[in-house]
Amino acid sequence: MIRLSTAAPFTAIGAALALTACASAENGDASSTPPPLEGRCDAEAGQSFVGQKATAETGKGLMEATGAARLRWVPPRTAVTMDFQADRLTVSYDDDMVIERVSCT
C-alpha cells in the first residue's frame, strides 16, 4: 500500500501559485506594479540649507524646496534606520543646531 503525504497537494498548489505569480510579473501585468509614490524627494534642491540653523521654519522651507512628503530630523550621535523612503527628507544637524547634511532616504 502506498501512502501519500498530506503535505503533497499543498506543495503542488504552492508551486503552481508561485509560477503563476512569476508569469504575471514577466508579462508586465499592471496589477503587479506598485503605484507611483507621491511626494518624491529631491535632495539636490535642499543643499542650499546646509549651514543654516535647524528650525521649524527651515524644515518647512526644506519640505517645499525638496518636494518631500515627510521630514526626519537627525540630532547628533543618533542612530537612524537605513530603510529607503523615496518621499522622506532626512536632515542631520550638529550640537549647535546647524544643518550638516540633507538627503532623501
N, CA, C and O atoms as a DFTB+ gen file, in Angstrom:
420 C
 N C O
     1  1       0.833      -1.165       0.000
     2  2       0.000       0.000       0.000
     3  2       0.887       1.240       0.000
     4  3       1.852       1.326       0.759
     5  1       0.551       2.197      -0.857
     6  2       1.327       3.434      -0.973
     7  2       0.608       4.519      -0.193
     8  3      -0.593       4.741      -0.346
     9  1       1.396       5.196       0.659
    10  2       0.821       6.290       1.433
    11  2       1.332       7.612       0.873
    12  3       2.530       7.787       0.651
    13  1       0.431       8.510       0.655
    14  2       0.807       9.836       0.178
    15  2       0.837      10.795       1.364
    16  3       0.002      10.729       2.267
    17  1       1.789      11.654       1.334
    18  2       1.880      12.660       2.376
    19  2       0.721      13.633       2.234
    20  3       0.327      13.972       1.118
    21  1       0.182      14.079       3.342
    22  2      -0.904      15.055       3.277
    23  2      -0.389      16.422       2.846
    24  3      -1.179      17.283       2.459
    25  1       0.922      16.633       2.906
    26  2       1.504      17.922       2.508
    27  2       1.703      17.992       0.996
    28  3       1.844      19.086       0.449
    29  1       1.717      16.847       0.307
    30  2       1.998      16.832      -1.131
    31  2       1.040      17.699      -1.938
    32  3       1.509      18.448      -2.795
    33  1      -0.276      17.646      -1.717
    34  2      -1.169      18.504      -2.505
    35  2      -0.903      19.991      -2.255
    36  3      -0.978      20.800      -3.180
    37  1      -0.599      20.345      -1.026
    38  2      -0.348      21.745      -0.704
    39  2       0.952      22.232      -1.328
    40  3       1.043      23.386      -1.745
    41  1       1.946      21.376      -1.396
    42  2       3.205      21.725      -2.034
    43  2       2.987      21.987      -3.513
    44  3       3.525      22.951      -4.058
    45  1       2.209      21.146      -4.166
    46  2       1.929      21.316      -5.588
    47  2       1.150      22.604      -5.840
    48  3       1.424      23.316      -6.805
    49  1       0.192      22.901      -4.988
    50  2      -0.595      24.126      -5.139
    51  2       0.295      25.346      -4.947
    52  3       0.195      26.314      -5.701
    53  1       1.167      25.305      -3.937
    54  2       2.082      26.417      -3.677
    55  2       3.013      26.662      -4.853
    56  3       3.259      27.810      -5.222
    57  1       3.535      25.589      -5.445
    58  2       4.426      25.724      -6.600
    59  2       3.681      26.318      -7.789
    60  3       4.224      27.163      -8.500
    61  1       2.451      25.885      -8.008
    62  2       1.670      26.419      -9.123
    63  2       1.375      27.905      -8.926
    64  3       1.445      28.683      -9.877
    65  1       1.054      28.292      -7.719
    66  2       0.799      29.712      -7.445
    67  2       2.055      30.542      -7.648
    68  3       1.980      31.644      -8.192
    69  1       3.196      30.044      -7.226
    70  2       4.456      30.771      -7.390
    71  2       4.776      30.960      -8.870
    72  3       5.208      32.037      -9.279
    73  1       4.567      29.923      -9.667
    74  2       4.833      30.033     -11.100
    75  2       3.868      31.005     -11.767
    76  3       4.259      31.743     -12.672
    77  1       2.633      31.013     -11.337
    78  2       1.649      31.945     -11.887
    79  2       2.044      33.382     -11.568
    80  3       1.920      34.263     -12.418
    81  1       2.513      33.621     -10.358
    82  2       2.930      34.970      -9.957
    83  2       4.114      35.430     -10.799
    84  3       4.166      36.587     -11.217
    85  1       5.061      34.537     -11.048
    86  2       6.218      34.884     -11.879
    87  2       5.782      35.210     -13.299
    88  3       6.275      36.166     -13.898
    89  1       4.873      34.432     -13.833
    90  2       4.418      34.660     -15.202
    91  2       3.716      36.002     -15.320
    92  3       3.906      36.709     -16.310
    93  1       2.907      36.368     -14.329
    94  2       2.213      37.656     -14.366
    95  2       3.198      38.805     -14.341
    96  3       3.026      39.780     -15.073
    97  1       4.232      38.712     -13.507
    98  2       5.213      39.785     -13.397
    99  2       6.012      39.924     -14.686
   100  3       6.327      41.038     -15.104
   101  1       6.340      38.805     -15.315
   102  2       7.115      38.850     -16.545
   103  2       6.312      39.412     -17.703
   104  3       6.876      40.025     -18.610
   105  1       5.006      39.210     -17.683
   106  2       4.157      39.693     -18.767
   107  2       3.788      41.160     -18.605
   108  3       3.029      41.696     -19.412
   109  1       4.319      41.824     -17.566
   110  2       4.036      43.233     -17.362
   111  2       2.632      43.489     -16.861
   112  3       2.044      44.528     -17.163
   113  1       2.089      42.560     -16.102
   114  2       0.753      42.708     -15.543
   115  2       0.712      43.961     -14.679
   116  3       1.472      44.074     -13.717
   117  1      -0.164      44.902     -15.010
   118  2      -0.233      46.179     -14.313
   119  2      -0.572      45.999     -12.835
   120  3      -0.173      46.826     -12.015
   121  1      -1.290      44.952     -12.482
   122  2      -1.670      44.765     -11.087
   123  2      -0.473      44.396     -10.210
   124  3      -0.555      44.537      -8.990
   125  1       0.627      43.933     -10.787
   126  2       1.797      43.574     -10.003
   127  2       2.764      44.739      -9.837
   128  3       3.734      44.628      -9.087
   129  1       2.519      45.855     -10.522
   130  2       3.381      47.016     -10.430
   131  2       2.865      47.935      -9.336
   132  3       1.692      48.307      -9.343
   133  1       3.751      48.317      -8.368
   134  2       3.278      49.193      -7.304
   135  2       2.938      50.577      -7.852
   136  3       3.535      51.010      -8.837
   137  1       1.999      51.269      -7.235
   138  2       1.639      52.602      -7.712
   139  2       2.788      53.569      -7.489
   140  3       3.587      53.359      -6.577
   141  1       2.899      54.622      -8.290
   142  2       3.976      55.585      -8.103
   143  2       3.825      56.306      -6.772
   144  3       2.712      56.557      -6.311
   145  1       4.951      56.632      -6.165
   146  2       4.933      57.323      -4.887
   147  2       4.654      58.805      -5.085
   148  3       5.187      59.439      -5.996
   149  1       3.823      59.334      -4.231
   150  2       3.565      60.772      -4.236
   151  2       4.636      61.415      -3.361
   152  3       5.132      60.778      -2.431
   153  1       4.995      62.645      -3.636
   154  2       5.933      63.377      -2.790
   155  2       7.359      62.898      -2.887
   156  3       8.041      62.809      -1.866
   157  1       7.830      62.588      -4.064
   158  2       9.227      62.177      -4.201
   159  2      10.133      63.312      -3.762
   160  3       9.830      64.484      -3.986
   161  1      11.224      62.964      -3.150
   162  2      12.154      63.922      -2.565
   163  2      13.301      64.227      -3.540
   164  3      13.817      63.324      -4.199
   165  1      13.691      65.493      -3.624
   166  2      14.817      65.929      -4.449
   167  2      15.854      66.579      -3.536
   168  3      15.765      67.772      -3.246
   169  1      16.835      65.801      -3.085
   170  2      17.833      66.279      -2.127
   171  2      18.673      67.424      -2.671
   172  3      19.092      68.297      -1.910
   173  1      18.923      67.433      -3.962
   174  2      19.739      68.489      -4.569
   175  2      19.136      69.859      -4.282
   176  3      19.863      70.822      -4.038
   177  1      17.823      69.946      -4.312
   178  2      17.130      71.217      -4.071
   179  2      17.279      71.694      -2.628
   180  3      17.047      72.869      -2.345
   181  1      17.659      70.810      -1.718
   182  2      17.796      71.175      -0.310
   183  2      19.211      71.494       0.124
   184  3      19.432      71.857       1.280
   185  1      20.172      71.368      -0.776
   186  2      21.569      71.576      -0.391
   187  2      21.877      73.013       0.037
   188  3      22.830      73.240       0.782
   189  1      21.095      73.968      -0.415
   190  2      21.332      75.358      -0.029
   191  2      21.022      75.602       1.459
   192  3      21.390      76.645       2.000
   193  1      20.359      74.661       2.115
   194  2      20.028      74.793       3.530
   195  2      21.163      74.320       4.437
   196  3      21.142      74.591       5.637
   197  1      22.152      73.620       3.884
   198  2      23.293      73.164       4.682
   199  2      24.012      74.405       5.211
   200  3      24.318      75.325       4.453
   201  1      24.278      74.420       6.527
   202  2      24.912      75.560       7.168
   203  2      23.922      76.473       7.861
   204  3      24.325      77.341       8.636
   205  1      22.630      76.296       7.599
   206  2      21.595      77.102       8.262
   207  2      21.179      76.433       9.567
   208  3      21.439      75.248       9.779
   209  1      20.537      77.193      10.428
   210  2      20.021      76.654      11.690
   211  2      18.835      75.737      11.429
   212  3      18.007      76.011      10.560
   213  1      18.757      74.654      12.182
   214  2      17.638      73.711      12.090
   215  2      16.489      74.248      12.937
   216  3      16.529      74.174      14.165
   217  1      15.476      74.782      12.284
   218  2      14.300      75.321      12.957
   219  2      13.055      74.797      12.257
   220  3      13.139      74.167      11.203
   221  1      11.911      75.063      12.850
   222  2      10.651      74.659      12.216
   223  2      10.481      75.373      10.877
   224  3      10.017      74.775       9.906
   225  1      10.855      76.647      10.824
   226  2      10.760      77.397       9.573
   227  2      11.678      76.809       8.503
   228  3      11.290      76.679       7.342
   229  1      12.893      76.459       8.906
   230  2      13.831      75.853       7.962
   231  2      13.285      74.529       7.462
   232  3      13.394      74.218       6.276
   233  1      12.699      73.749       8.355
   234  2      12.090      72.475       7.975
   235  2      10.990      72.662       6.949
   236  3      10.892      71.900       5.987
   237  1      10.167      73.671       7.155
   238  2       9.093      73.948       6.199
   239  2       9.689      74.322       4.837
   240  3       9.214      73.860       3.799
   241  1      10.726      75.156       4.849
   242  2      11.386      75.535       3.600
   243  2      12.010      74.344       2.904
   244  3      11.949      74.234       1.679
   245  1      12.608      73.457       3.673
   246  2      13.201      72.238       3.107
   247  2      12.146      71.370       2.442
   248  3      12.356      70.850       1.346
   249  1      11.012      71.218       3.109
   250  2       9.932      70.391       2.557
   251  2       9.423      70.982       1.238
   252  3       9.200      70.256       0.269
   253  1       9.243      72.292       1.213
   254  2       8.763      72.944      -0.009
   255  2       9.791      72.834      -1.132
   256  3       9.439      72.564      -2.281
   257  1      11.068      73.047      -0.792
   258  2      12.119      73.032      -1.812
   259  2      12.342      71.645      -2.399
   260  3      12.560      71.502      -3.602
   261  1      12.288      70.618      -1.545
   262  2      12.625      69.266      -1.989
   263  2      11.425      68.467      -2.479
   264  3      11.595      67.468      -3.178
   265  1      10.213      68.889      -2.125
   266  2       9.028      68.146      -2.522
   267  2       8.775      66.911      -1.685
   268  3       7.921      66.097      -2.037
   269  1       9.495      66.748      -0.586
   270  2       9.335      65.578       0.271
   271  2       7.994      65.607       0.987
   272  3       7.461      66.676       1.284
   273  1       7.456      64.430       1.261
   274  2       6.190      64.315       1.982
   275  2       6.416      64.220       3.489
   276  3       5.531      64.548       4.280
   277  1       7.622      63.763       3.881
   278  2       7.934      63.603       5.308
   279  2       9.330      64.147       5.582
   280  3      10.198      64.127       4.710
   281  1       9.534      64.632       6.801
   282  2      10.819      65.185       7.221
   283  2      11.296      64.442       8.451
   284  3      10.542      64.255       9.405
   285  1      12.554      64.018       8.426
   286  2      13.145      63.330       9.584
   287  2      14.365      64.135      10.032
   288  3      15.352      64.235       9.303
   289  1      14.290      64.709      11.235
   290  2      15.424      65.421      11.812
   291  2      16.316      64.413      12.509
   292  3      15.826      63.539      13.224
   293  1      17.632      64.526      12.306
   294  2      18.573      63.599      12.940
   295  2      19.537      64.398      13.817
   296  3      20.443      65.057      13.307
   297  1      19.341      64.337      15.140
   298  2      20.246      65.026      16.069
   299  2      21.635      64.372      16.061
   300  3      21.794      63.258      15.561
   301  1      22.629      65.058      16.612
   302  2      23.976      64.490      16.659
   303  2      24.003      63.172      17.444
   304  3      23.260      62.986      18.409
   305  1      24.865      62.281      17.008
   306  2      25.095      60.990      17.678
   307  2      23.825      60.157      17.816
   308  3      23.633      59.474      18.822
   309  1      22.973      60.212      16.822
   310  2      21.710      59.471      16.847
   311  2      21.702      58.414      15.749
   312  3      22.020      58.700      14.594
   313  1      21.343      57.213      16.114
   314  2      21.213      56.134      15.136
   315  2      19.857      56.253      14.452
   316  3      18.858      56.572      15.096
   317  1      19.823      55.997      13.148
   318  2      18.572      56.016      12.396
   319  2      18.476      54.754      11.559
   320  3      19.481      54.109      11.262
   321  1      17.260      54.416      11.187
   322  2      17.063      53.246      10.341
   323  2      17.620      53.521       8.945
   324  3      17.695      54.673       8.518
   325  1      18.002      52.478       8.250
   326  2      18.586      52.606       6.920
   327  2      17.576      52.276       5.826
   328  3      17.950      52.136       4.661
   329  1      16.304      52.149       6.186
   330  2      15.293      51.838       5.177
   331  2      15.107      53.037       4.253
   332  3      15.080      54.182       4.704
   333  1      14.981      52.765       2.972
   334  2      14.830      53.833       1.988
   335  2      13.370      54.208       1.846
   336  3      12.514      53.342       1.663
   337  1      13.086      55.486       1.930
   338  2      11.738      56.020       1.732
   339  2      11.866      57.140       0.704
   340  3      12.430      58.190       1.013
   341  1      11.366      56.945      -0.487
   342  2      11.547      57.904      -1.585
   343  2      10.916      59.260      -1.308
   344  3      11.288      60.255      -1.931
   345  1       9.968      59.310      -0.382
   346  2       9.286      60.571      -0.105
   347  2       9.740      61.228       1.195
   348  3       9.119      62.184       1.660
   349  1      10.836      60.712       1.788
   350  2      11.290      61.220       3.089
   351  2      12.587      62.008       2.953
   352  3      13.526      61.569       2.290
   353  1      12.628      63.177       3.589
   354  2      13.814      64.005       3.646
   355  2      14.456      63.807       5.011
   356  3      13.785      63.923       6.037
   357  1      15.740      63.512       5.030
   358  2      16.480      63.344       6.282
   359  2      17.454      64.501       6.415
   360  3      18.263      64.750       5.521
   361  1      17.373      65.206       7.538
   362  2      18.213      66.379       7.782
   363  2      18.998      66.141       9.070
   364  3      18.419      65.998      10.147
   365  1      20.329      66.100       8.942
   366  2      21.210      65.916      10.098
   367  2      21.763      67.266      10.519
   368  3      22.120      68.092       9.678
   369  1      21.832      67.485      11.833
   370  2      22.371      68.742      12.340
   371  2      23.334      68.469      13.486
   372  3      23.341      67.379      14.058
   373  1      24.166      69.493      13.823
   374  2      25.184      69.325      14.858
   375  2      24.684      69.841      16.212
   376  3      23.515      70.198      16.357
   377  1      25.580      69.874      17.193
   378  2      25.215      70.315      18.541
   379  2      24.727      71.760      18.587
   380  3      23.983      72.130      19.494
   381  1      25.129      72.563      17.639
   382  2      24.710      73.964      17.581
   383  2      23.456      74.156      16.735
   384  3      23.085      75.285      16.413
   385  1      22.806      73.050      16.377
   386  2      21.583      73.066      15.561
   387  2      21.839      73.586      14.146
   388  3      20.946      74.160      13.523
   389  1      23.039      73.388      13.646
   390  2      23.390      73.796      12.285
   391  2      23.277      72.568      11.383
   392  3      23.835      71.513      11.685
   393  1      22.562      72.712      10.289
   394  2      22.344      71.599       9.353
   395  2      23.660      71.204       8.705
   396  3      24.364      72.033       8.128
   397  1      23.979      69.915       8.812
   398  2      25.215      69.371       8.235
   399  2      24.968      68.579       6.949
   400  3      25.823      68.540       6.064
   401  1      23.801      67.954       6.854
   402  2      23.537      67.055       5.728
   403  2      22.058      67.031       5.415
   404  3      21.222      67.018       6.320
   405  1      21.730      67.026       4.116
   406  2      20.361      66.918       3.637
   407  2      20.324      65.780       2.621
   408  3      21.052      65.815       1.629
   409  1      19.493      64.784       2.854
   410  2      19.422      63.657       1.922
   411  2      18.004      63.096       1.889
   412  3      17.214      63.273       2.816
   413  1      17.722      62.430       0.814
   414  2      16.431      61.776       0.658
   415  2      16.615      60.295       0.925
   416  3      17.180      59.571       0.105
   417  1      16.138      59.854       2.067
   418  2      16.291      58.444       2.440
   419  2      15.062      57.940       3.130
   420  3      15.007      56.773       3.518
